[in-house]
Amino acid sequence: MSNGRADTVQRSDIWIAILVLGSLWGFTEVVLSGAINAAGLPYRAAILTGIGMGLMAVAVGAYRKPWMLAGIAFVAVLCKQLVVPILQVSVMCKANSCVAVMIEGLVLAGAVGLAGRKVQQGNLARVTTGAGAALLSAVVFHSVGMRVAPCNYLLTFDRVGGLAAFMTAEGVPWAVASGLLFPVGYWIGERLGATDLAVGSAKRRTYYAASTAVIAVCWLASAFAIAAGF
């Protein structure tokens, strides 16, 4: 009976982690993306991709469960889709960027699953996993994005040699950012797991309260940013 209860508690903590990390990713996709645009900084997509990969790496380092990454990406997509009720627009308004986020989550989940224990054995494997997943995500996104709701920028790569040009302009920067930030996120996840914060055992009330606060702040800040046209 006690083992079943422990498993149930651990599953609930994992779902909370998915909500927290997905909300943080969604926050960066909405608020940080707007800030980068406003500042006129380059490599916006690469920065956001790297942060997303890093946040998913926290889950990998803490829990070793690749399936979580699809859930984290889905929560981030839901946060981005706050534009629908707030601005009264179609879900297709953010379809392309949402497709990119889901592709990144699914591809990284597959890459971590294929890498297996190698990801746990050193930074080289983590750099390779993060960078490789980002490169493959870019390839898949170029193909899928053209068929969903391509923006004017993406359509400039709809030509002979377009994939190679897209990989040079976007794929390589995505890979560099992800190769750098995936190991960082993994290290953070390992530390959280080592202190039992990730599963919330000795500090369960604090863990739940902090998690709820993070989720609420991310979603409220995203909603305000969307409403303000940021």
MOVEN-V669832 format. One record per residue. N is the residue number from 1. RES is the residue in one small letter. SS is DSSP state (H for helix, E for strand, L for the rest). NEAR is the number of other C-alpha atoms within 10 Angstrom. Layout:
# MOVEN-V669832
((N	RES	SS	NEAR) (N	RES	SS	NEAR))
This chain:
# MOVEN-V669832
((1	m	L	5) (2	s	H	7) (3	n	H	8) (4	g	H	9) (5	r	H	10) (6	a	H	12) (7	d	H	11) (8	t	H	12) (9	v	H	14) (10	q	H	16) (11	r	H	13) (12	s	H	13) (13	d	H	21) (14	i	H	20) (15	w	H	13) (16	i	H	19) (17	a	H	23) (18	i	H	23) (19	l	H	22) (20	v	H	24) (21	l	H	27) (22	g	H	29) (23	s	H	28) (24	l	H	25) (25	w	H	29) (26	g	H	31) (27	f	H	24) (28	t	H	22) (29	e	H	26) (30	v	H	26) (31	v	H	20) (32	l	H	19) (33	s	H	18) (34	g	H	17) (35	a	H	15) (36	i	H	16) (37	n	H	14) (38	a	H	10) (39	a	H	9) (40	g	L	10) (41	l	L	9) (42	p	L	10) (43	y	L	16) (44	r	H	20) (45	a	H	19) (46	a	H	21) (47	i	H	22) (48	l	H	23) (49	t	H	27) (50	g	H	25) (51	i	H	22) (52	g	H	29) (53	m	H	34) (54	g	H	28) (55	l	H	26) (56	m	H	30) (57	a	H	32) (58	v	H	27) (59	a	H	28) (60	v	H	26) (61	g	H	25) (62	a	H	24) (63	y	H	18) (64	r	L	20) (65	k	L	14) (66	p	L	22) (67	w	L	17) (68	m	H	22) (69	l	H	29) (70	a	H	23) (71	g	H	21) (72	i	H	29) (73	a	H	31) (74	f	H	23) (75	v	H	22) (76	a	H	30) (77	v	H	24) (78	l	H	16) (79	c	H	24) (80	k	H	28) (81	q	L	23) (82	l	H	21) (83	v	H	22) (84	v	H	16) (85	p	H	11) (86	i	H	12) (87	l	H	13) (88	q	L	9) (89	v	L	13) (90	s	L	12) (91	v	H	14) (92	m	H	13) (93	c	H	14) (94	k	H	18) (95	a	H	19) (96	n	H	19) (97	s	H	20) (98	c	H	24) (99	v	H	19) (100	a	H	21) (101	v	H	28) (102	m	H	22) (103	i	H	22) (104	e	H	27) (105	g	H	28) (106	l	H	21) (107	v	H	22) (108	l	H	27) (109	a	H	22) (110	g	H	18) (111	a	H	20) (112	v	H	24) (113	g	H	15) (114	l	H	13) (115	a	H	15) (116	g	L	13) (117	r	L	12) (118	k	H	14) (119	v	H	24) (120	q	H	15) (121	q	H	10) (122	g	L	11) (123	n	H	18) (124	l	H	12) (125	a	H	18) (126	r	H	26) (127	v	H	22) (128	t	H	20) (129	t	H	25) (130	g	H	29) (131	a	H	27) (132	g	H	21) (133	a	H	27) (134	a	H	32) (135	l	H	23) (136	l	H	19) (137	s	H	25) (138	a	H	24) (139	v	H	18) (140	v	H	15) (141	f	H	23) (142	h	H	23) (143	s	H	13) (144	v	H	16) (145	g	H	21) (146	m	H	15) (147	r	H	10) (148	v	H	13) (149	a	L	17) (150	p	L	17) (151	c	L	15) (152	n	H	8) (153	y	H	8) (154	l	H	16) (155	l	H	14) (156	t	L	12) (157	f	L	17) (158	d	L	16) (159	r	L	9) (160	v	L	8) (161	g	L	9) (162	g	H	15) (163	l	H	17) (164	a	H	13) (165	a	H	15) (166	f	H	18) (167	m	H	19) (168	t	H	12) (169	a	H	13) (170	e	H	20) (171	g	H	24) (172	v	H	18) (173	p	H	22) (174	w	H	29) (175	a	H	28) (176	v	H	20) (177	a	H	25) (178	s	H	32) (179	g	H	26) (180	l	H	20) (181	l	H	25) (182	f	H	29) (183	p	H	26) (184	v	H	20) (185	g	H	24) (186	y	H	26) (187	w	H	19) (188	i	H	20) (189	g	H	24) (190	e	H	21) (191	r	H	16) (192	l	H	19) (193	g	H	18) (194	a	H	13) (195	t	L	13) (196	d	L	16) (197	l	L	18) (198	a	L	25) (199	v	L	23) (200	g	L	19) (201	s	L	15) (202	a	L	11) (203	k	L	13) (204	r	H	15) (205	r	H	11) (206	t	H	12) (207	y	H	19) (208	y	H	15) (209	a	H	10) (210	a	H	13) (211	s	H	18) (212	t	H	14) (213	a	H	12) (214	v	H	17) (215	i	H	18) (216	a	H	14) (217	v	H	15) (218	c	H	21) (219	w	H	21) (220	l	H	14) (221	a	H	14) (222	s	H	26) (223	a	H	23) (224	f	H	13) (225	a	H	18) (226	i	H	20) (227	a	H	13) (228	a	L	9) (229	g	L	10) (230	f	L	15))
